[in-house]
């Protein structure tokens, strides 16, 4: 079911899961496509979405490392794209959640950060390993442990999608 939603999002938004987004691009994406206001909130650790009087707002902390900002904004945009109605703050726990709506939104967030065709391009051998992916993102703005955890999460998503559904090689 999630894979069908991802395919539908790709049809409606051709850059999704094709090109990686920056935080600025994600902010513009939600503003232009959904009329959602993104508001800086220095008191928040991660992004969160709020609905108030039929309008939605995404609050985010611009002082986050860019990679974490893309993942947390992408997660909230995932809730919008998947038509979830949630009002809770994303935390390191639910960014990698393994249940329902949080997991699905997190997967969408990862696809905004590092799209599947990009993973296909950086493969050197038959299967992408954690070391290759870590080396590819090692210049990003996070600690070794954070980078390893995020790379591991992205590889799990890729492998799960490959197991469940054939990856469309024409997209690469």
C-alpha positions as protocol buffer text, in pm:
chain_id: "A"
residue {
  index: 1
  type: UNK
  ca { x: 0 y: 0 z: 0 }
}
residue {
  index: 2
  type: UNK
  ca { x: 280 y: 245 z: 86 }
}
residue {
  index: 3
  type: UNK
  ca { x: 455 y: 160 z: -239 }
}
residue {
  index: 4
  type: UNK
  ca { x: 141 y: 247 z: -435 }
}
residue {
  index: 5
  type: UNK
  ca { x: 128 y: 579 z: -248 }
}
residue {
  index: 6
  type: UNK
  ca { x: 493 y: 643 z: -334 }
}
residue {
  index: 7
  type: UNK
  ca { x: 421 y: 574 z: -702 }
}
residue {
  index: 8
  type: UNK
  ca { x: 126 y: 813 z: -690 }
}
residue {
  index: 9
  type: UNK
  ca { x: 338 y: 1084 z: -525 }
}
residue {
  index: 10
  type: UNK
  ca { x: 602 y: 1035 z: -796 }
}
residue {
  index: 11
  type: UNK
  ca { x: 336 y: 1085 z: -1065 }
}
residue {
  index: 12
  type: UNK
  ca { x: 201 y: 1401 z: -902 }
}
residue {
  index: 13
  type: UNK
  ca { x: 544 y: 1542 z: -808 }
}
residue {
  index: 14
  type: UNK
  ca { x: 805 y: 1422 z: -1061 }
}
residue {
  index: 15
  type: UNK
  ca { x: 1106 y: 1544 z: -859 }
}
residue {
  index: 16
  type: UNK
  ca { x: 1009 y: 1333 z: -557 }
}
residue {
  index: 17
  type: UNK
  ca { x: 1233 y: 1027 z: -518 }
}
residue {
  index: 18
  type: UNK
  ca { x: 1428 y: 1137 z: -822 }
}
residue {
  index: 19
  type: UNK
  ca { x: 1632 y: 1431 z: -694 }
}
residue {
  index: 20
  type: UNK
  ca { x: 1741 y: 1495 z: -338 }
}
residue {
  index: 21
  type: UNK
  ca { x: 1582 y: 1800 z: -177 }
}
residue {
  index: 22
  type: UNK
  ca { x: 1747 y: 2064 z: 38 }
}
residue {
  index: 23
  type: UNK
  ca { x: 1561 y: 2207 z: 336 }
}
residue {
  index: 24
  type: UNK
  ca { x: 1493 y: 2523 z: 134 }
}
residue {
  index: 25
  type: UNK
  ca { x: 1347 y: 2317 z: -151 }
}
residue {
  index: 26
  type: UNK
  ca { x: 1122 y: 2128 z: 91 }
}
residue {
  index: 27
  type: UNK
  ca { x: 997 y: 2452 z: 245 }
}
residue {
  index: 28
  type: UNK
  ca { x: 920 y: 2589 z: -102 }
}
residue {
  index: 29
  type: UNK
  ca { x: 764 y: 2256 z: -204 }
}
residue {
  index: 30
  type: UNK
  ca { x: 504 y: 2259 z: 76 }
}
residue {
  index: 31
  type: UNK
  ca { x: 438 y: 2630 z: 34 }
}
residue {
  index: 32
  type: UNK
  ca { x: 387 y: 2605 z: -343 }
}
residue {
  index: 33
  type: UNK
  ca { x: 198 y: 2274 z: -354 }
}
residue {
  index: 34
  type: UNK
  ca { x: -2 y: 2272 z: -32 }
}
residue {
  index: 35
  type: UNK
  ca { x: -11 y: 2633 z: 86 }
}
residue {
  index: 36
  type: UNK
  ca { x: 145 y: 2522 z: 415 }
}
residue {
  index: 37
  type: UNK
  ca { x: 341 y: 2786 z: 602 }
}
residue {
  index: 38
  type: UNK
  ca { x: 677 y: 2682 z: 743 }
}
residue {
  index: 39
  type: UNK
  ca { x: 766 y: 2871 z: 1056 }
}
residue {
  index: 40
  type: UNK
  ca { x: 1103 y: 2885 z: 1229 }
}
residue {
  index: 41
  type: UNK
  ca { x: 1090 y: 2761 z: 1587 }
}
residue {
  index: 42
  type: UNK
  ca { x: 1423 y: 2771 z: 1769 }
}
residue {
  index: 43
  type: UNK
  ca { x: 1272 y: 2599 z: 2073 }
}
residue {
  index: 44
  type: UNK
  ca { x: 1191 y: 2280 z: 1882 }
}
residue {
  index: 45
  type: UNK
  ca { x: 1440 y: 1998 z: 1839 }
}
residue {
  index: 46
  type: UNK
  ca { x: 1278 y: 1868 z: 1519 }
}
residue {
  index: 47
  type: UNK
  ca { x: 995 y: 1964 z: 1285 }
}
residue {
  index: 48
  type: UNK
  ca { x: 628 y: 1919 z: 1363 }
}
residue {
  index: 49
  type: UNK
  ca { x: 303 y: 1995 z: 1187 }
}
residue {
  index: 50
  type: UNK
  ca { x: 0 y: 2170 z: 1336 }
}
residue {
  index: 51
  type: UNK
  ca { x: -345 y: 2223 z: 1194 }
}
residue {
  index: 52
  type: UNK
  ca { x: -522 y: 2537 z: 1312 }
}
residue {
  index: 53
  type: UNK
  ca { x: -849 y: 2670 z: 1168 }
}
residue {
  index: 54
  type: UNK
  ca { x: -826 y: 2462 z: 851 }
}
residue {
  index: 55
  type: UNK
  ca { x: -468 y: 2573 z: 785 }
}
residue {
  index: 56
  type: UNK
  ca { x: -154 y: 2369 z: 838 }
}
residue {
  index: 57
  type: UNK
  ca { x: 180 y: 2494 z: 963 }
}
residue {
  index: 58
  type: UNK
  ca { x: 512 y: 2318 z: 984 }
}
residue {
  index: 59
  type: UNK
  ca { x: 736 y: 2443 z: 1262 }
}
residue {
  index: 60
  type: UNK
  ca { x: 1106 y: 2367 z: 1231 }
}
residue {
  index: 61
  type: UNK
  ca { x: 1436 y: 2459 z: 1387 }
}
residue {
  index: 62
  type: UNK
  ca { x: 1666 y: 2607 z: 1120 }
}
residue {
  index: 63
  type: UNK
  ca { x: 1966 y: 2547 z: 1348 }
}
residue {
  index: 64
  type: UNK
  ca { x: 1947 y: 2172 z: 1293 }
}
residue {
  index: 65
  type: UNK
  ca { x: 2215 y: 2013 z: 1077 }
}
residue {
  index: 66
  type: UNK
  ca { x: 2097 y: 2025 z: 714 }
}
residue {
  index: 67
  type: UNK
  ca { x: 2063 y: 1647 z: 683 }
}
residue {
  index: 68
  type: UNK
  ca { x: 1851 y: 1622 z: 998 }
}
residue {
  index: 69
  type: UNK
  ca { x: 1647 y: 1921 z: 885 }
}
residue {
  index: 70
  type: UNK
  ca { x: 1573 y: 1758 z: 549 }
}
residue {
  index: 71
  type: UNK
  ca { x: 1478 y: 1431 z: 719 }
}
residue {
  index: 72
  type: UNK
  ca { x: 1251 y: 1596 z: 975 }
}
residue {
  index: 73
  type: UNK
  ca { x: 1087 y: 1832 z: 723 }
}
residue {
  index: 74
  type: UNK
  ca { x: 1056 y: 1544 z: 476 }
}
residue {
  index: 75
  type: UNK
  ca { x: 892 y: 1335 z: 747 }
}
residue {
  index: 76
  type: UNK
  ca { x: 629 y: 1604 z: 806 }
}
residue {
  index: 77
  type: UNK
  ca { x: 578 y: 1651 z: 432 }
}
residue {
  index: 78
  type: UNK
  ca { x: 533 y: 1273 z: 417 }
}
residue {
  index: 79
  type: UNK
  ca { x: 238 y: 1304 z: 655 }
}
residue {
  index: 80
  type: UNK
  ca { x: 86 y: 1564 z: 421 }
}
residue {
  index: 81
  type: UNK
  ca { x: 148 y: 1360 z: 105 }
}
residue {
  index: 82
  type: UNK
  ca { x: 8 y: 1047 z: 267 }
}
residue {
  index: 83
  type: UNK
  ca { x: -296 y: 1237 z: 401 }
}
residue {
  index: 84
  type: UNK
  ca { x: -217 y: 1171 z: 767 }
}
residue {
  index: 85
  type: UNK
  ca { x: -367 y: 1395 z: 1031 }
}
residue {
  index: 86
  type: UNK
  ca { x: -103 y: 1415 z: 1304 }
}
residue {
  index: 87
  type: UNK
  ca { x: -3 y: 1693 z: 1538 }
}
residue {
  index: 88
  type: UNK
  ca { x: 292 y: 1553 z: 1725 }
}
residue {
  index: 89
  type: UNK
  ca { x: 656 y: 1651 z: 1725 }
}
residue {
  index: 90
  type: UNK
  ca { x: 905 y: 1427 z: 1549 }
}
residue {
  index: 91
  type: UNK
  ca { x: 1178 y: 1291 z: 1772 }
}
residue {
  index: 92
  type: UNK
  ca { x: 1478 y: 1070 z: 1701 }
}
residue {
  index: 93
  type: UNK
  ca { x: 1256 y: 783 z: 1819 }
}
residue {
  index: 94
  type: UNK
  ca { x: 971 y: 833 z: 1573 }
}
residue {
  index: 95
  type: UNK
  ca { x: 1196 y: 947 z: 1285 }
}
residue {
  index: 96
  type: UNK
  ca { x: 1293 y: 579 z: 1276 }
}
residue {
  index: 97
  type: UNK
  ca { x: 959 y: 448 z: 1403 }
}
residue {
  index: 98
  type: UNK
  ca { x: 852 y: 102 z: 1299 }
}
residue {
  index: 99
  type: UNK
  ca { x: 477 y: 147 z: 1318 }
}
residue {
  index: 100
  type: UNK
  ca { x: 204 y: 281 z: 1095 }
}
residue {
  index: 101
  type: UNK
  ca { x: 184 y: 643 z: 993 }
}
residue {
  index: 102
  type: UNK
  ca { x: 514 y: 744 z: 1155 }
}
residue {
  index: 103
  type: UNK
  ca { x: 706 y: 474 z: 970 }
}
residue {
  index: 104
  type: UNK
  ca { x: 547 y: 562 z: 636 }
}
residue {
  index: 105
  type: UNK
  ca { x: 611 y: 936 z: 681 }
}
residue {
  index: 106
  type: UNK
  ca { x: 970 y: 858 z: 780 }
}
residue {
  index: 107
  type: UNK
  ca { x: 1021 y: 657 z: 463 }
}
residue {
  index: 108
  type: UNK
  ca { x: 894 y: 948 z: 254 }
}
residue {
  index: 109
  type: UNK
  ca { x: 1135 y: 1175 z: 442 }
}
residue {
  index: 110
  type: UNK
  ca { x: 1426 y: 948 z: 353 }
}
residue {
  index: 111
  type: UNK
  ca { x: 1319 y: 950 z: -14 }
}
residue {
  index: 112
  type: UNK
  ca { x: 1334 y: 1331 z: -12 }
}
residue {
  index: 113
  type: UNK
  ca { x: 1684 y: 1318 z: 137 }
}
residue {
  index: 114
  type: UNK
  ca { x: 1842 y: 1038 z: -70 }
}
residue {
  index: 115
  type: UNK
  ca { x: 1622 y: 918 z: -356 }
}
residue {
  index: 116
  type: UNK
  ca { x: 1632 y: 562 z: -484 }
}
residue {
  index: 117
  type: UNK
  ca { x: 1789 y: 648 z: -823 }
}
residue {
  index: 118
  type: UNK
  ca { x: 2077 y: 815 z: -639 }
}
residue {
  index: 119
  type: UNK
  ca { x: 2136 y: 495 z: -443 }
}
residue {
  index: 120
  type: UNK
  ca { x: 2135 y: 301 z: -768 }
}
residue {
  index: 121
  type: UNK
  ca { x: 2399 y: 539 z: -913 }
}
residue {
  index: 122
  type: UNK
  ca { x: 2637 y: 500 z: -619 }
}
residue {
  index: 123
  type: UNK
  ca { x: 2631 y: 120 z: -618 }
}
residue {
  index: 124
  type: UNK
  ca { x: 2972 y: -16 z: -712 }
}
residue {
  index: 125
  type: UNK
  ca { x: 2884 y: -383 z: -702 }
}
residue {
  index: 126
  type: UNK
  ca { x: 2567 y: -589 z: -704 }
}
residue {
  index: 127
  type: UNK
  ca { x: 2440 y: -474 z: -366 }
}
residue {
  index: 128
  type: UNK
  ca { x: 2491 y: -144 z: -189 }
}
residue {
  index: 129
  type: UNK
  ca { x: 2659 y: -188 z: 147 }
}
residue {
  index: 130
  type: UNK
  ca { x: 2657 y: 38 z: 451 }
}
residue {
  index: 131
  type: UNK
  ca { x: 3025 y: 130 z: 405 }
}
residue {
  index: 132
  type: UNK
  ca { x: 2969 y: 254 z: 48 }
}
residue {
  index: 133
  type: UNK
  ca { x: 2671 y: 463 z: 150 }
}
residue {
  index: 134
  type: UNK
  ca { x: 2849 y: 598 z: 459 }
}
residue {
  index: 135
  type: UNK
  ca { x: 3148 y: 701 z: 245 }
}
residue {
  index: 136
  type: UNK
  ca { x: 2911 y: 871 z: 3 }
}
residue {
  index: 137
  type: UNK
  ca { x: 2746 y: 1081 z: 276 }
}
residue {
  index: 138
  type: UNK
  ca { x: 3051 y: 1113 z: 502 }
}
residue {
  index: 139
  type: UNK
  ca { x: 3093 y: 1481 z: 419 }
}
residue {
  index: 140
  type: UNK
  ca { x: 2747 y: 1556 z: 555 }
}
residue {
  index: 141
  type: UNK
  ca { x: 2691 y: 1759 z: 866 }
}
residue {
  index: 142
  type: UNK
  ca { x: 2648 y: 1496 z: 1138 }
}
residue {
  index: 143
  type: UNK
  ca { x: 2848 y: 1277 z: 1369 }
}
residue {
  index: 144
  type: UNK
  ca { x: 2975 y: 933 z: 1272 }
}
residue {
  index: 145
  type: UNK
  ca { x: 2706 y: 762 z: 1482 }
}
residue {
  index: 146
  type: UNK
  ca { x: 2425 y: 975 z: 1339 }
}
residue {
  index: 147
  type: UNK
  ca { x: 2547 y: 921 z: 981 }
}
residue {
  index: 148
  type: UNK
  ca { x: 2577 y: 547 z: 1034 }
}
residue {
  index: 149
  type: UNK
  ca { x: 2225 y: 526 z: 1181 }
}
residue {
  index: 150
  type: UNK
  ca { x: 2075 y: 729 z: 897 }
}
residue {
  index: 151
  type: UNK
  ca { x: 2262 y: 529 z: 629 }
}
residue {
  index: 152
  type: UNK
  ca { x: 2149 y: 206 z: 791 }
}
residue {
  index: 153
  type: UNK
  ca { x: 1788 y: 332 z: 794 }
}
residue {
  index: 154
  type: UNK
  ca { x: 1803 y: 430 z: 427 }
}
residue {
  index: 155
  type: UNK
  ca { x: 1946 y: 92 z: 327 }
}
residue {
  index: 156
  type: UNK
  ca { x: 1671 y: -88 z: 520 }
}
residue {
  index: 157
  type: UNK
  ca { x: 1411 y: 113 z: 328 }
}
residue {
  index: 158
  type: UNK
  ca { x: 1577 y: 33 z: -6 }
}
residue {
  index: 159
  type: UNK
  ca { x: 1598 y: -339 z: 72 }
}
residue {
  index: 160
  type: UNK
  ca { x: 1240 y: -354 z: 198 }
}
residue {
  index: 161
  type: UNK
  ca { x: 1108 y: -184 z: -115 }
}
residue {
  index: 162
  type: UNK
  ca { x: 1320 y: -410 z: -337 }
}
residue {
  index: 163
  type: UNK
  ca { x: 1188 y: -720 z: -157 }
}
residue {
  index: 164
  type: UNK
  ca { x: 825 y: -615 z: -182 }
}
residue {
  index: 165
  type: UNK
  ca { x: 824 y: -448 z: -521 }
}
residue {
  index: 166
  type: UNK
  ca { x: 1040 y: -452 z: -829 }
}
residue {
  index: 167
  type: UNK
  ca { x: 1248 y: -134 z: -853 }
}
residue {
  index: 168
  type: UNK
  ca { x: 1183 y: 43 z: -1180 }
}
residue {
  index: 169
  type: UNK
  ca { x: 1528 y: 49 z: -1343 }
}
residue {
  index: 170
  type: UNK
  ca { x: 1405 y: 299 z: -1604 }
}
residue {
  index: 171
  type: UNK
  ca { x: 1395 y: 567 z: -1335 }
}
residue {
  index: 172
  type: UNK
  ca { x: 1771 y: 554 z: -1278 }
}
